[in-house]
Amino acid sequence: MKRIVLLAIAVLSIFGIQSCNKDNFGYEKVVEFTADGGTQTVTGTEPIYELSIANYNGEDEYDDDELDENESVMTVKFRWLSAVATRHTKTIVITAEPNTTGKRRVLYIYGDVNNRAASIKVIQNK
């Protein structure tokens, strides 16, 4: 009986930890752009302290100022997408260049929050 209770506590703890990031810290999980590109602003419920953009294959680009805590503006650009945020704020400005490839494009923006990451899938239609 004691093992069952301990197992139940462990399982519930795991689900509790996973559900903390279930809402993505208030940030939209998916942002879409038309082929024309443009700029969109997303706002969350928790401030971010680091910013990066990656593709599905694990290639990525980080904020150039990641090692300097005195720099307040984080700017990162990866291929056709850029993101700008002020460190420890809750807003990310996302800009997509026009899509002339004729193919749908996808990249991911990650904002570090409390040793975890908010993840935003950015889709640009063809």
C-alpha positions, -999 to 999 in steps of 0.1 A, spaced: 0 0 0 28 24 9 44 18 -26 11 26 -43 8 59 -23 44 68 -31 39 60 -68 7 81 -69 25 110 -53 53 107 -79 29 106 -108 9 135 -96 41 155 -90 53 149 -126 19 160 -140 20 191 -117 54 201 -130 44 196 -166 12 216 -162 32 247 -150 43 254 -185 11 241 -202 -1 277 -207 33 287 -223 36 315 -197 8 334 -214 27 336 -248 9 325 -279 19 290 -289 16 297 -327 20 330 -346 12 331 -383 24 355 -410 12 359 -446 37 357 -474 40 394 -472 57 392 -438 53 419 -413 55 425 -375 35 411 -346 38 417 -309 32 389 -284 28 393 -247 30 368 -219 23 366 -182 60 361 -171 91 381 -181 118 366 -203 155 369 -197 169 353 -228 158 349 -264 166 325 -292 153 313 -326 157 277 -339 145 255 -367 133 219 -364 168 205 -370 183 222 -340 201 250 -358 197 281 -338 207 317 -331 208 333 -297 206 369 -286 240 385 -292 241 400 -257 233 368 -238 264 370 -216 260 406 -207 232 411 -181 237 449 -184 223 449 -219 186 455 -217 175 449 -253 177 414 -267 178 411 -305 181 379 -325 178 372 -362 177 338 -378 172 334 -416 139 352 -424 128 359 -388 138 384 -361 127 389 -325 133 418 -302 125 421 -265 137 441 -235 152 418 -209 129 410 -180 97 422 -198 67 403 -210 67 415 -247 84 401 -278 82 419 -312 84 394 -340 92 404 -376 91 381 -407 106 391 -440 85 386 -472 84 349 -483 94 346 -519 103 309 -517 69 296 -527 71 273 -497 56 274 -462 83 283 -436 85 275 -399 108 286 -371 106 285 -333 112 314 -309 122 305 -273 121 329 -244 137 317 -212 114 321 -182 123 308 -147 148 282 -160 122 269 -186 112 282 -220 82 297 -235 80 283 -271 64 301 -300 60 283 -333 62 309 -361 46 299 -394 48 319 -426 25 309 -454 36 307 -491 
